């Protein structure tokens, strides 16, 4: 299966009042730090993949990390200007979340913008710890859809200088409670309400079927009715004291994710690689065993008269990598396999496809 993200690459201009965390995220400038898979709430719409549910492992973007050095390295690899701390629920490992903020601020500077998501109306002692560490923005997911159990911590976080907002999925069957929430938020020092178009994924499909939700179209993972409700809520909130942002499924998955992929690719692109229109990386390659690699690379360099930086041996993939244009020329004269390789610009450089340039075989992932 070839994974191509939809062609939704336009970066929308910020709306007036939009939180800084959202501005940076949609421009692909935010590192996504998954601090823990722990979560006790069992929300039936949770899209989290099975390999991350309840895991104690950290992930910086798509990279599994065991040290803060690895997290920081991934931040540098994409030239991150901020970080979104997520999970699971980060406040179920509050010590690690506070340490993450400290480590990121130390590595990237106080201007590095950090926001954190949680569903927990946590004890007020943690507000001071988060604020002292340097948290810029706190986003609450309301477990019961109301603000009642969160009001004390919202006031405390606001008093501590942390911007506070609410972030929820826009569930089509929760119309009444969502409109009631608009009135509740008017009474609190909340800067924003983010509503995400509800998505149907492999992780929540059975639960969504039970609730009677269908896909809105064959081109999106969005649940039918979520978009229409989000539009009505945004209209109703236009004169409120807080900003309401509605983030569609296609833009969240294709616009923001691809912007982050593109930013990472541009920062880490090797001299012989090019960025495709799909924000994947393209390169040429010749499969080569390790014992032959050195001699073959020397022969290619001398014959083609190209710089050594344009050739690299990948010992794991067992191939000599080169510019795609060079591989296309070699494919016309060599009998050995010559390939076009397409990879995602992630830490593990997940292969999307391999096309044999001097044959008809195509390997797809």
C-alpha atoms as a printed R data frame, in Angstrom:
    type eleno elety resid chain resno       x      y       z
1   ATOM     1    CA   UNK     A     1   0.000  0.000   0.000
2   ATOM     2    CA   UNK     A     2   1.398  3.413  -0.998
3   ATOM     3    CA   UNK     A     3   0.792  6.098   1.630
4   ATOM     4    CA   UNK     A     4   0.302  9.470  -0.005
5   ATOM     5    CA   UNK     A     5  -1.149 12.263   2.076
6   ATOM     6    CA   UNK     A     6  -3.893 14.280   0.369
7   ATOM     7    CA   UNK     A     7  -2.872 17.365  -1.560
8   ATOM     8    CA   UNK     A     8  -3.928 19.886   1.086
9   ATOM     9    CA   UNK     A     9  -0.776 21.934   1.449
10  ATOM    10    CA   UNK     A    10  -2.015 25.484   1.854
11  ATOM    11    CA   UNK     A    11  -1.037 27.036   5.171
12  ATOM    12    CA   UNK     A    12  -3.974 29.146   6.269
13  ATOM    13    CA   UNK     A    13  -3.289 32.600   7.741
14  ATOM    14    CA   UNK     A    14  -3.867 32.846  11.497
15  ATOM    15    CA   UNK     A    15  -7.286 33.976  12.631
16  ATOM    16    CA   UNK     A    16  -7.536 36.955  14.960
17  ATOM    17    CA   UNK     A    17  -7.252 35.656  18.511
18  ATOM    18    CA   UNK     A    18  -5.922 32.254  17.484
19  ATOM    19    CA   UNK     A    19  -3.607 30.706  20.127
20  ATOM    20    CA   UNK     A    20   0.122 30.691  19.380
21  ATOM    21    CA   UNK     A    21   0.219 26.908  19.720
22  ATOM    22    CA   UNK     A    22  -2.167 26.551  16.766
23  ATOM    23    CA   UNK     A    23  -0.327 29.131  14.651
24  ATOM    24    CA   UNK     A    24   2.967 27.277  14.983
25  ATOM    25    CA   UNK     A    25   1.372 23.852  14.581
26  ATOM    26    CA   UNK     A    26  -0.328 24.616  11.284
27  ATOM    27    CA   UNK     A    27   2.937 26.012   9.943
28  ATOM    28    CA   UNK     A    28   4.688 22.736  10.815
29  ATOM    29    CA   UNK     A    29   6.947 24.388  13.405
30  ATOM    30    CA   UNK     A    30   5.828 22.403  16.462
31  ATOM    31    CA   UNK     A    31   7.555 19.291  17.738
32  ATOM    32    CA   UNK     A    32   4.925 16.763  18.834
33  ATOM    33    CA   UNK     A    33   6.109 15.243  22.114
34  ATOM    34    CA   UNK     A    34   4.172 12.183  23.266
35  ATOM    35    CA   UNK     A    35   5.313 11.815  26.873
36  ATOM    36    CA   UNK     A    36   3.235  8.789  27.896
37  ATOM    37    CA   UNK     A    37   0.553  6.460  26.629
38  ATOM    38    CA   UNK     A    38  -1.046  6.287  30.072
39  ATOM    39    CA   UNK     A    39  -4.692  7.312  30.025
40  ATOM    40    CA   UNK     A    40  -7.507  6.140  32.295
41  ATOM    41    CA   UNK     A    41 -10.445  7.756  30.562
42  ATOM    42    CA   UNK     A    42 -11.254  5.360  27.709
43  ATOM    43    CA   UNK     A    43 -12.848  7.966  25.421
44  ATOM    44    CA   UNK     A    44 -14.627  6.046  22.693
45  ATOM    45    CA   UNK     A    45 -13.448  8.445  19.974
46  ATOM    46    CA   UNK     A    46  -9.744  8.162  20.896
47  ATOM    47    CA   UNK     A    47  -7.746  7.749  17.647
48  ATOM    48    CA   UNK     A    48  -4.551  6.574  19.374
49  ATOM    49    CA   UNK     A    49  -2.852  3.624  17.680
50  ATOM    50    CA   UNK     A    50  -2.454  0.327  19.553
51  ATOM    51    CA   UNK     A    51   1.349  0.603  19.685
52  ATOM    52    CA   UNK     A    52   1.066  3.803  21.757
53  ATOM    53    CA   UNK     A    53  -1.860  2.974  24.048
54  ATOM    54    CA   UNK     A    54  -0.684  2.599  27.663
55  ATOM    55    CA   UNK     A    55   2.989  2.574  26.644
56  ATOM    56    CA   UNK     A    56   5.438  4.328  28.993
57  ATOM    57    CA   UNK     A    57   7.600  5.239  25.988
58  ATOM    58    CA   UNK     A    58   8.139  8.763  24.679
59  ATOM    59    CA   UNK     A    59   7.847  9.715  21.018
60  ATOM    60    CA   UNK     A    60   9.210 12.918  19.528
61  ATOM    61    CA   UNK     A    61   7.220 13.221  16.310
62  ATOM    62    CA   UNK     A    62   7.444  9.679  14.885
63  ATOM    63    CA   UNK     A    63  10.685  8.844  16.701
64  ATOM    64    CA   UNK     A    64  10.657  6.618  19.795
65  ATOM    65    CA   UNK     A    65  12.949  8.238  22.369
66  ATOM    66    CA   UNK     A    66  14.512  6.953  25.586
67  ATOM    67    CA   UNK     A    67  16.532 10.073  26.469
68  ATOM    68    CA   UNK     A    68  16.025 13.827  26.471
69  ATOM    69    CA   UNK     A    69  19.011 14.112  24.136
70  ATOM    70    CA   UNK     A    70  17.065 12.181  21.484
71  ATOM    71    CA   UNK     A    71  14.036 14.422  21.971
72  ATOM    72    CA   UNK     A    72  16.163 17.548  21.558
73  ATOM    73    CA   UNK     A    73  17.883 16.050  18.516
74  ATOM    74    CA   UNK     A    74  14.508 15.538  16.829
75  ATOM    75    CA   UNK     A    75  13.555 19.119  17.671
76  ATOM    76    CA   UNK     A    76  16.720 20.382  15.997
77  ATOM    77    CA   UNK     A    77  16.120 18.091  12.990
78  ATOM    78    CA   UNK     A    78  12.900 19.981  12.182
79  ATOM    79    CA   UNK     A    79  14.057 23.404  13.458
80  ATOM    80    CA   UNK     A    80  11.182 23.414  15.926
81  ATOM    81    CA   UNK     A    81  10.098 26.771  17.340
82  ATOM    82    CA   UNK     A    82   7.713 25.130  19.795
83  ATOM    83    CA   UNK     A    83   6.440 21.854  21.220
84  ATOM    84    CA   UNK     A    84   3.023 20.347  21.862
85  ATOM    85    CA   UNK     A    85   3.085 17.917  24.802
86  ATOM    86    CA   UNK     A    86   0.498 15.176  24.458
87  ATOM    87    CA   UNK     A    87  -0.278 11.525  25.227
88  ATOM    88    CA   UNK     A    88  -2.107  9.538  26.596
89  ATOM    89    CA   UNK     A    89  -2.550 12.113  29.296
90  ATOM    90    CA   UNK     A    90   0.688 13.974  30.109
91  ATOM    91    CA   UNK     A    91  -0.476 14.818  33.619
92  ATOM    92    CA   UNK     A    92  -0.621 11.127  34.488
93  ATOM    93    CA   UNK     A    93   3.165 11.439  34.378
94  ATOM    94    CA   UNK     A    94   3.330 14.989  35.663
95  ATOM    95    CA   UNK     A    95   6.987 14.791  36.740
96  ATOM    96    CA   UNK     A    96   8.089 13.813  33.244
97  ATOM    97    CA   UNK     A    97   5.913 16.529  31.691
98  ATOM    98    CA   UNK     A    98   7.447 19.217  33.914
99  ATOM    99    CA   UNK     A    99  10.925 17.900  33.152
100 ATOM   100    CA   UNK     A   100  10.114 17.971  29.429
101 ATOM   101    CA   UNK     A   101   9.262 21.662  29.651
102 ATOM   102    CA   UNK     A   102  12.508 22.393  31.506
103 ATOM   103    CA   UNK     A   103  14.609 20.416  29.025
104 ATOM   104    CA   UNK     A   104  13.001 22.059  25.980
105 ATOM   105    CA   UNK     A   105  13.309 25.585  27.356
106 ATOM   106    CA   UNK     A   106  16.945 24.966  28.247
107 ATOM   107    CA   UNK     A   107  17.739 23.560  24.802
108 ATOM   108    CA   UNK     A   108  15.799 25.990  22.615
109 ATOM   109    CA   UNK     A   109  15.388 29.109  24.739
110 ATOM   110    CA   UNK     A   110  12.541 30.776  26.615
111 ATOM   111    CA   UNK     A   111  10.910 31.816  23.340
112 ATOM   112    CA   UNK     A   112  10.300 28.140  22.463
113 ATOM   113    CA   UNK     A   113   6.501 27.941  22.797
114 ATOM   114    CA   UNK     A   114   5.154 24.943  24.728
115 ATOM   115    CA   UNK     A   115   1.558 23.864  25.104
116 ATOM   116    CA   UNK     A   116   0.232 20.825  26.978
117 ATOM   117    CA   UNK     A   117  -3.017 18.848  26.679
118 ATOM   118    CA   UNK     A   118  -4.659 17.167  29.648
119 ATOM   119    CA   UNK     A   119  -8.052 15.894  30.785
120 ATOM   120    CA   UNK     A   120  -7.177 16.096  34.482
121 ATOM   121    CA   UNK     A   121  -8.384 18.887  36.794
122 ATOM   122    CA   UNK     A   122  -5.090 18.460  38.613
123 ATOM   123    CA   UNK     A   123  -4.021 19.726  42.032
124 ATOM   124    CA   UNK     A   124  -3.080 23.400  42.180
125 ATOM   125    CA   UNK     A   125   0.471 22.629  43.351
126 ATOM   126    CA   UNK     A   126   1.195 21.467  39.817
127 ATOM   127    CA   UNK     A   127   0.145 24.813  38.341
128 ATOM   128    CA   UNK     A   128   3.100 26.476  40.037
129 ATOM   129    CA   UNK     A   129   5.463 23.722  38.868
130 ATOM   130    CA   UNK     A   130   4.266 24.005  35.262
131 ATOM   131    CA   UNK     A   131   4.472 27.792  35.305
132 ATOM   132    CA   UNK     A   132   7.937 27.806  36.881
133 ATOM   133    CA   UNK     A   133   9.175 25.311  34.286
134 ATOM   134    CA   UNK     A   134   7.933 27.692  31.565
135 ATOM   135    CA   UNK     A   135   4.660 26.269  30.212
136 ATOM   136    CA   UNK     A   136   3.092 28.823  27.863
137 ATOM   137    CA   UNK     A   137  -0.294 27.291  27.087
138 ATOM   138    CA   UNK     A   138  -2.556 24.752  28.807
139 ATOM   139    CA   UNK     A   139  -5.360 22.970  26.952
140 ATOM   140    CA   UNK     A   140  -8.044 21.097  28.834
141 ATOM   141    CA   UNK     A   141 -10.100 18.276  27.384
142 ATOM   142    CA   UNK     A   142 -13.319 18.252  29.426
143 ATOM   143    CA   UNK     A   143 -14.186 14.688  30.375
144 ATOM   144    CA   UNK     A   144 -17.856 15.412  31.048
145 ATOM   145    CA   UNK     A   145 -18.181 18.226  28.528
146 ATOM   146    CA   UNK     A   146 -18.606 20.868  31.232
147 ATOM   147    CA   UNK     A   147 -16.199 23.185  33.010
148 ATOM   148    CA   UNK     A   148 -17.432 22.586  36.576
149 ATOM   149    CA   UNK     A   149 -14.575 20.406  37.888
150 ATOM   150    CA   UNK     A   150 -11.928 22.445  36.004
151 ATOM   151    CA   UNK     A   151 -12.818 25.975  37.078
152 ATOM   152    CA   UNK     A   152 -10.401 26.209  40.019
153 ATOM   153    CA   UNK     A   153  -7.365 25.031  38.060
154 ATOM   154    CA   UNK     A   154  -8.300 27.229  35.069
155 ATOM   155    CA   UNK     A   155  -8.329 30.318  37.322
156 ATOM   156    CA   UNK     A   156  -5.057 29.288  38.980
157 ATOM   157    CA   UNK     A   157  -3.285 28.683  35.647
158 ATOM   158    CA   UNK     A   158  -4.483 32.013  34.286
159 ATOM   159    CA   UNK     A   159  -3.271 33.790  37.458
160 ATOM   160    CA   UNK     A   160   0.116 32.069  36.996
161 ATOM   161    CA   UNK     A   161   0.485 33.581  33.525
162 ATOM   162    CA   UNK     A   162  -0.389 30.486  31.499
163 ATOM   163    CA   UNK     A   163  -2.755 30.933  28.564
164 ATOM   164    CA   UNK     A   164  -5.674 28.539  29.047
165 ATOM   165    CA   UNK     A   165  -7.992 27.002  26.482
166 ATOM   166    CA   UNK     A   166 -10.338 24.110  25.896
167 ATOM   167    CA   UNK     A   167  -9.895 21.529  23.130
168 ATOM   168    CA   UNK     A   168 -12.566 18.988  22.211
169 ATOM   169    CA   UNK     A   169 -13.746 16.854  19.321
170 ATOM   170    CA   UNK     A   170 -16.854 18.215  17.645
171 ATOM   171    CA   UNK     A   171 -19.226 15.301  18.257
172 ATOM   172    CA   UNK     A   172 -22.390 15.531  16.127
173 ATOM   173    CA   UNK     A   173 -24.585 14.055  18.882
174 ATOM   174    CA   UNK     A   174 -23.359 16.547  21.509
175 ATOM   175    CA   UNK     A   175 -24.842 19.660  19.908
176 ATOM   176    CA   UNK     A   176 -26.792 20.853  22.944
177 ATOM   177    CA   UNK     A   177 -23.912 20.424  25.407
178 ATOM   178    CA   UNK     A   178 -21.454 22.162  23.056
179 ATOM   179    CA   UNK     A   179 -23.727 25.195  22.710
180 ATOM   180    CA   UNK     A   180 -24.131 25.235  26.502
181 ATOM   181    CA   UNK     A   181 -20.332 25.130  26.809
182 ATOM   182    CA   UNK     A   182 -20.087 28.416  24.889
183 ATOM   183    CA   UNK     A   183 -22.026 30.105  27.679
184 ATOM   184    CA   UNK     A   184 -19.982 28.433  30.428
185 ATOM   185    CA   UNK     A   185 -16.700 29.624  28.927
186 ATOM   186    CA   UNK     A   186 -17.894 33.225  28.972
187 ATOM   187    CA   UNK     A   187 -17.630 33.084  32.770
188 ATOM   188    CA   UNK     A   188 -13.994 31.875  32.817
189 ATOM   189    CA   UNK     A   189 -10.559 33.342  31.924
190 ATOM   190    CA   UNK     A   190 -10.308 31.105  28.866
191 ATOM   191    CA   UNK     A   191  -8.598 32.457  25.745
192 ATOM   192    CA   UNK     A   192  -9.762 29.887  23.220
193 ATOM   193    CA   UNK     A   193 -11.931 26.900  22.386
194 ATOM   194    CA   UNK     A   194 -10.534 24.525  19.782
195 ATOM   195    CA   UNK     A   195 -12.991 22.134  18.170
196 ATOM   196    CA   UNK     A   196 -11.568 19.333  16.041
197 ATOM   197    CA   UNK     A   197 -13.693 17.686  13.391
198 ATOM   198    CA   UNK     A   198 -14.477 14.203  14.713
199 ATOM   199    CA   UNK     A   199 -12.490 11.501  12.900
200 ATOM   200    CA   UNK     A   200 -13.257  7.825  12.359
201 ATOM   201    CA   UNK     A   201 -10.019  5.832  12.489
202 ATOM   202    CA   UNK     A   202  -8.926  2.222  12.781
203 ATOM   203    CA   UNK     A   203  -8.504  2.848  16.507
204 ATOM   204    CA   UNK     A   204 -12.085  3.987  17.131
205 ATOM   205    CA   UNK     A   205 -14.146  2.635  14.228
206 ATOM   206    CA   UNK     A   206 -16.057  0.024  16.236
207 ATOM   207    CA   UNK     A   207 -17.054  2.588  18.849
208 ATOM   208    CA   UNK     A   208 -18.078  5.083  16.181
209 ATOM   209    CA   UNK     A   209 -20.229  2.404  14.518
210 ATOM   210    CA   UNK     A   210 -22.000  1.798  17.837
211 ATOM   211    CA   UNK     A   211 -22.817  5.505  18.058
212 ATOM   212    CA   UNK     A   212 -24.133  5.478  14.501
213 ATOM   213    CA   UNK     A   213 -21.510  7.739  12.953
214 ATOM   214    CA   UNK     A   214 -20.707  7.405   9.254
215 ATOM   215    CA   UNK     A   215 -17.880  8.868   7.201
216 ATOM   216    CA   UNK     A   216 -18.799 12.201   5.648
217 ATOM   217    CA   UNK     A   217 -17.180 11.159   2.343
218 ATOM   218    CA   UNK     A   218 -14.838  8.618   0.813
219 ATOM   219    CA   UNK     A   219 -12.017 11.163   0.779
220 ATOM   220    CA   UNK     A   220 -11.910 12.016   4.473
221 ATOM   221    CA   UNK     A   221 -11.859 10.321   7.869
222 ATOM   222    CA   UNK     A   222 -14.337 12.913   9.170
223 ATOM   223    CA   UNK     A   223 -17.586 11.833  10.795
224 ATOM   224    CA   UNK     A   224 -20.741 12.946   9.053
225 ATOM   225    CA   UNK     A   225 -22.327 16.006  10.684
226 ATOM   226    CA   UNK     A   226 -19.240 17.157  12.598
227 ATOM   227    CA   UNK     A   227 -18.279 19.834  10.080
228 ATOM   228    CA   UNK     A   228 -21.765 21.320   9.892
229 ATOM   229    CA   UNK     A   229 -22.005 21.508  13.686
230 ATOM   230    CA   UNK     A   230 -18.570 23.108  13.904
231 ATOM   231    CA   UNK     A   231 -19.606 25.837  11.452
232 ATOM   232    CA   UNK     A   232 -22.756 26.633  13.475
233 ATOM   233    CA   UNK     A   233 -20.783 26.778  16.724
234 ATOM   234    CA   UNK     A   234 -18.174 29.080  15.215
235 ATOM   235    CA   UNK     A   235 -20.877 31.438  14.045
236 ATOM   236    CA   UNK     A   236 -22.497 31.412  17.498
237 ATOM   237    CA   UNK     A   237 -19.164 32.220  19.172
238 ATOM   238    CA   UNK     A   238 -18.144 35.144  16.972
239 ATOM   239    CA   UNK     A   239 -18.999 37.722  19.655
240 ATOM   240    CA   UNK     A   240 -17.748 35.735  22.648
241 ATOM   241    CA   UNK     A   241 -14.833 36.741  24.867
242 ATOM   242    CA   UNK     A   242 -12.761 33.766  23.641
243 ATOM   243    CA   UNK     A   243 -11.680 32.618  20.183
244 ATOM   244    CA   UNK     A   244 -13.268 29.521  18.662
245 ATOM   245    CA   UNK     A   245 -11.187 27.652  16.115
246 ATOM   246    CA   UNK     A   246 -12.624 24.758  14.125
247 ATOM   247    CA   UNK     A   247  -9.962 22.456  12.706
248 ATOM   248    CA   UNK     A   248 -11.097 20.135   9.934
249 ATOM   249    CA   UNK     A   249  -9.864 16.546   9.700
250 ATOM   250    CA   UNK     A   250  -8.327 17.065   6.257
251 ATOM   251    CA   UNK     A   251  -6.384 20.134   7.336
252 ATOM   252    CA   UNK     A   252  -5.219 18.624  10.619
253 ATOM   253    CA   UNK     A   253  -3.972 15.433   8.977
254 ATOM   254    CA   UNK     A   254  -2.827 16.702   5.595
255 ATOM   255    CA   UNK     A   255  -2.105 20.393   6.058
256 ATOM   256    CA   UNK     A   256  -0.425 20.435   9.458
257 ATOM   257    CA   UNK     A   257   1.252 17.029   9.207
258 ATOM   258    CA   UNK     A   258   2.611 17.713   5.744
259 ATOM   259    CA   UNK     A   259   3.860 21.128   6.793
260 ATOM   260    CA   UNK     A   260   5.814 19.444   9.590
261 ATOM   261    CA   UNK     A   261   7.123 16.758   7.214
262 ATOM   262    CA   UNK     A   262   8.159 19.429   4.708
263 ATOM   263    CA   UNK     A   263   9.947 21.460   7.363
264 ATOM   264    CA   UNK     A   264  11.853 18.419   8.602
265 ATOM   265    CA   UNK     A   265  12.773 17.385   5.071
266 ATOM   266    CA   UNK     A   266  14.101 20.820   4.190
267 ATOM   267    CA   UNK     A   267  16.233 20.816   7.351
268 ATOM   268    CA   UNK     A   268  17.680 17.315   6.902
269 ATOM   269    CA   UNK     A   269  17.781 16.802   3.123
270 ATOM   270    CA   UNK     A   270  21.019 15.166   2.020
271 ATOM   271    CA   UNK     A   271  22.923 16.705  -0.945
272 ATOM   272    CA   UNK     A   272  21.763 14.027  -3.376
273 ATOM   273    CA   UNK     A   273  18.070 14.030  -2.344
274 ATOM   274    CA   UNK     A   274  15.118 16.027  -3.637
275 ATOM   275    CA   UNK     A   275  11.757 16.887  -2.114
276 ATOM   276    CA   UNK     A   276   8.723 15.675  -4.069
277 ATOM   277    CA   UNK     A   277   5.401 17.453  -4.567
278 ATOM   278    CA   UNK     A   278   3.985 15.040  -1.970
279 ATOM   279    CA   UNK     A   279   6.599 16.199   0.588
280 ATOM   280    CA   UNK     A   280   8.388 12.871   0.420
281 ATOM   281    CA   UNK     A   281  12.103 12.444  -0.346
282 ATOM   282    CA   UNK     A   282  13.242 11.002  -3.673
283 ATOM   283    CA   UNK     A   283  16.669  9.526  -4.410
284 ATOM   284    CA   UNK     A   284  18.351  7.067  -6.717
285 ATOM   285    CA   UNK     A   285  19.898  3.795  -5.536
286 ATOM   286    CA   UNK     A   286  21.771  0.679  -6.626
287 ATOM   287    CA   UNK     A   287  21.470 -2.407  -4.364
288 ATOM   288    CA   UNK     A   288  24.983 -3.377  -3.231
289 ATOM   289    CA   UNK     A   289  26.373 -5.846  -0.720
290 ATOM   290    CA   UNK     A   290  28.634 -4.391   2.007
291 ATOM   291    CA   UNK     A   291  31.771 -6.116   0.778
292 ATOM   292    CA   UNK     A   292  31.371 -4.516  -2.678
293 ATOM   293    CA   UNK     A   293  30.247 -1.078  -1.581
294 ATOM   294    CA   UNK     A   294  33.615  0.690  -1.270
295 ATOM   295    CA   UNK     A   295  34.939 -0.397  -4.667
296 ATOM   296    CA   UNK     A   296  31.630  0.248  -6.402
297 ATOM   297    CA   UNK     A   297  31.390  3.753  -4.949
298 ATOM   298    CA   UNK     A   298  34.942  4.599  -6.001
299 ATOM   299    CA   UNK     A   299  34.234  3.350  -9.523
300 ATOM   300    CA   UNK     A   300  31.034  5.397  -9.737
301 ATOM   301    CA   UNK     A   301  32.758  8.516  -8.460
302 ATOM   302    CA   UNK     A   302  35.648  8.217 -10.930
303 ATOM   303    CA   UNK     A   303  33.477  7.254 -13.903
304 ATOM   304    CA   UNK     A   304  30.790  9.864 -13.350
305 ATOM   305    CA   UNK     A   305  33.140 12.560 -12.019
306 ATOM   306    CA   UNK     A   306  30.792 13.497  -9.193
307 ATOM   307    CA   UNK     A   307  31.498 14.663  -5.668
308 ATOM   308    CA   UNK     A   308  31.746 12.093  -2.906
309 ATOM   309    CA   UNK     A   309  28.928 13.874  -0.993
310 ATOM   310    CA   UNK     A   310  26.571 12.814  -3.797
311 ATOM   311    CA   UNK     A   311  27.135  9.140  -3.016
312 ATOM   312    CA   UNK     A   312  26.350  7.368   0.253
313 ATOM   313    CA   UNK     A   313  26.214  3.733   1.253
314 ATOM   314    CA   UNK     A   314  23.237  2.759   3.411
315 ATOM   315    CA   UNK     A   315  24.430 -0.349   5.260
316 ATOM   316    CA   UNK     A   316  20.959 -1.144   6.621
317 ATOM   317    CA   UNK     A   317  19.180 -0.946   3.263
318 ATOM   318    CA   UNK     A   318  22.292 -2.344   1.494
319 ATOM   319    CA   UNK     A   319  22.311  0.187  -1.328
320 ATOM   320    CA   UNK     A   320  24.422  2.975  -2.771
321 ATOM   321    CA   UNK     A   321  22.350  6.158  -2.739
322 ATOM   322    CA   UNK     A   322  22.773  8.933  -5.318
323 ATOM   323    CA   UNK     A   323  20.898 11.739  -7.085
324 ATOM   324    CA   UNK     A   324  17.823 10.499  -8.900
325 ATOM   325    CA   UNK     A   325  18.996 12.148 -12.131
326 ATOM   326    CA   UNK     A   326  22.240 10.137 -11.991
327 ATOM   327    CA   UNK     A   327  20.303  6.923 -11.336
328 ATOM   328    CA   UNK     A   328  18.036  7.608 -14.321
329 ATOM   329    CA   UNK     A   329  21.082  7.979 -16.599
330 ATOM   330    CA   UNK     A   330  22.719  4.839 -15.191
331 ATOM   331    CA   UNK     A   331  19.520  2.843 -15.684
332 ATOM   332    CA   UNK     A   332  19.977  3.168 -19.444
333 ATOM   333    CA   UNK     A   333  23.423  1.571 -19.456
334 ATOM   334    CA   UNK     A   334  23.613 -0.790 -16.478
335 ATOM   335    CA   UNK     A   335  22.235 -4.306 -16.302
336 ATOM   336    CA   UNK     A   336  22.178 -4.367 -12.472
337 ATOM   337    CA   UNK     A   337  19.036 -3.016 -10.775
338 ATOM   338    CA   UNK     A   338  18.811  0.761 -10.536
339 ATOM   339    CA   UNK     A   339  16.064  2.203  -8.375
340 ATOM   340    CA   UNK     A   340  14.091  5.292  -7.486
341 ATOM   341    CA   UNK     A   341  13.452  5.256  -3.740
342 ATOM   342    CA   UNK     A   342  10.754  7.323  -2.044
343 ATOM   343    CA   UNK     A   343  10.827  7.793   1.749
344 ATOM   344    CA   UNK     A   344   9.047  9.903   4.342
345 ATOM   345    CA   UNK     A   345  11.251 12.603   5.945
346 ATOM   346    CA   UNK     A   346  10.851 11.047   9.407
347 ATOM   347    CA   UNK     A   347  13.655  9.866  11.687
348 ATOM   348    CA   UNK     A   348  13.301  6.269  10.504
349 ATOM   349    CA   UNK     A   349  12.827  7.389   6.866
350 ATOM   350    CA   UNK     A   350   9.897  5.057   6.290
351 ATOM   351    CA   UNK     A   351   9.939  3.772   2.714
352 ATOM   352    CA   UNK     A   352   6.910  4.664   0.621
353 ATOM   353    CA   UNK     A   353   7.913  2.922  -2.617
354 ATOM   354    CA   UNK     A   354  10.806  1.591  -4.674
355 ATOM   355    CA   UNK     A   355  10.610  1.830  -8.476
356 ATOM   356    CA   UNK     A   356  13.051 -0.191 -10.595
357 ATOM   357    CA   UNK     A   357  14.163  2.214 -13.299
358 ATOM   358    CA   UNK     A   358  15.540 -0.414 -15.653
359 ATOM   359    CA   UNK     A   359  12.739 -2.912 -15.058
360 ATOM   360    CA   UNK     A   360   8.999 -3.081 -14.487
361 ATOM   361    CA   UNK     A   361   9.028 -4.090 -10.813
362 ATOM   362    CA   UNK     A   362   7.641 -1.735  -8.192
363 ATOM   363    CA   UNK     A   363   7.806 -2.316  -4.446
364 ATOM   364    CA   UNK     A   364   5.218 -0.404  -2.429
365 ATOM   365    CA   UNK     A   365   4.813 -0.034   1.320
